Amino acid sequence: MIKNFILLYSVIALFNPLRASQPNVIFILTDDQGYGDLSCHGNPILRTPALDRLYSESIRLTDMHVNSFCTPTRASIMTGHYATRTGAYRTSSGRSLMHKDEVTMAEVFRDNGYATGIFGKWHLGDNYPHRPQDRGFEETLWHRCGGVGQASDYWGNDYFDDVYERNGKFEPFEGYCTDVFFEGALDFIKKKGQSEDPFFVYLATNAPHTPFRVAEEYEAPYKEVAQWRNGGAAKFYGMIANIDENVARLREKLKDWSLEDNTILIFMTDNGTAGGVEMDTDALPAEGMGYNAGMRGRKASVYDGGHRVPCFFFWPEGKLTGGRDVGTLAAGYDLLPTLIDLCGLKNPNIIFDGTSLGPLLRGNSRDWKHRELVLQYQGGNGFTYLPEPYRDSAVLTQQWRLIDGNKLFDIEKDPSQSEDVSAKYPEVVERLRKRYESWWEEVSPRMSPIRVHLGNPAENPVLLTSQDWYMPVGNPPLKFDKLPKQTGPWIVEVERAGRYRISLCQWPLEAKRPILAKSARLKIGKQEKSASVKSGALSVDFEMKLSTGYANLETFFTNESGEVGGAYYTYVEFLEE
């Protein structure tokens, strides 16, 4: 009798209509593709038939805003919080990590019974406890750092036939990076689609981020018509064409596997265009120098062209279809509360900076409250100053944009942000300045160092790279042919007291290239050690006992000319208690 009851209960659970109705989620996020980099948004050169079709069938958020650089956008999407609050407000220099108390989108889905997978770019930490597998993703196929081929990525990666990290181990893959990430996602979707549990897929392509690389067949149609960026524009468009082709393949498979109807498919980008225009950061593109949907600014700008992005929602079973525009102001940190709402997830008692866009997506904009959103650009390549109030900031409302605290634009009358009307509307300026000041007071205390952990069994040894040197301004060097003329500390936390081996390298060990220096020096906490560099050595190894707690780890190489720089790569291995 008991056995029969258990069997009956299992059958009922298997066919639970509530569980069956929970939608799958596929979130596609491309890198550096702007609002104007789609033919459905009026681009006169680029052809994106698959994304145009998705556009025609989706609910489109036409006033969606993110940060103007990649890491902050990703942090906001993942947490529902302002990027500054998360701690991940720059692209490197130890500021691309999120505070451990931030709960991610993947953790929310996982804790609600979803299978979770990431395929592509993370850019929120390469080391424990900041890796995607530490932040809620069960299946991981990703490249490290901010772009394929950068400092912490696997040595020699160049978009084709690369080595990526899958479930904690590096593996070689054949083919173009975008194809590899989509194929990995499809394998995961096919497998999980056959189970009773829903899935969440975060498919974040590296493309079309620089360096612009793509097969000739995708670049060729644009060579004669997209010649800005010293020929890079054609490659940039070719990278988007390849993404478009993969989106078509994904949608075809979803239909073949009977998963399309109850899957929320989201397409979005992480900031304004990087290659679709040739212009100064804050300018309007000149004639023949690309297309930006009439907006001022591109990637890294706080004008709309830097942070207004496409955002499509498609979900047949949820009636999010029909090709309808929603022009209400929205932000990247709205997406997590929106998905909690749409999927009927249990809220983990988070006070979000964002709000659910569910009512807008469902066509109910009544009683929608007035919003005053804030974003600030706080660093990427060439960043030469510390974050400070108002600098490179924007306060957004449905009608107004306040730039840097002193320039005001009526976005409804002047979408190109050509006329500063601050003198005409001082009361608006004052109101929006007060909003910014309260925001800064609230979030700026969270701009504190976030630490990489040493000695945890989840990652031993730890590979530290120059990308995470905690430098006050600018980015650490990303090229490796010479010793750097600078160094910086890694901000670390030693979890286990004991004996450690710390190996200083100019290149990662897989490169098998010798150090171009005569001496090496290591500082961690109050300990310091030095050694000469043997001819042909790949590393200089130090052993020392470390106590638990916080520390700064700093490295130094000195060459024959007396120039001093840091070790781009440093391996820290826990040996014994």
Secondary structure, DSSP 8 states (H G I E B T S, - for coil): -HHHHHHHHHHHHHT-HHHHHS-EEEEEEESS--TTSSGGGT-SS---HHHHHHHHHSEEETTEE--SSHHHHHHHHHHSS-HHHHT--SSSTT-S---TT---HHHHHHHTT-EEEEEEE--S-SSTTSSGGGTT-SEEEEE-SSSTTSTTS-TT--SBS-EEEETTEEEE--SBHHHHHHHHHHHHHHHHHTSSS-EEEEEE--TT-SS----HHHHGGGTTT--TGGGHHHHHHHHHHHHHHHHHHHHHHHHHTT-STTEEEEEEESSS-SSSB-S-TTS---TTSB--TT-S--TT-SSHHHHEE-EEEEBTTTTB-S-EEE-S-EEGGGHHHHHHHHHT----S---SS---HHHHTT--TT-----EEEE----TT--S---TTTTEEEE-SSEEEETTTEEEETTT-TT-----TTT-HHHHHHHHHHHHHHHHHHGGG-----EEES-TTSSSEEEEGGG---SSS------SS--S----EEEEE-S-EEEEEEEESS-GGG------SEEEEEETTEEEEEE--TT-S-EEEEEEE-SEEEEEEEEEE-TT--EE--SEEEEEEEE-
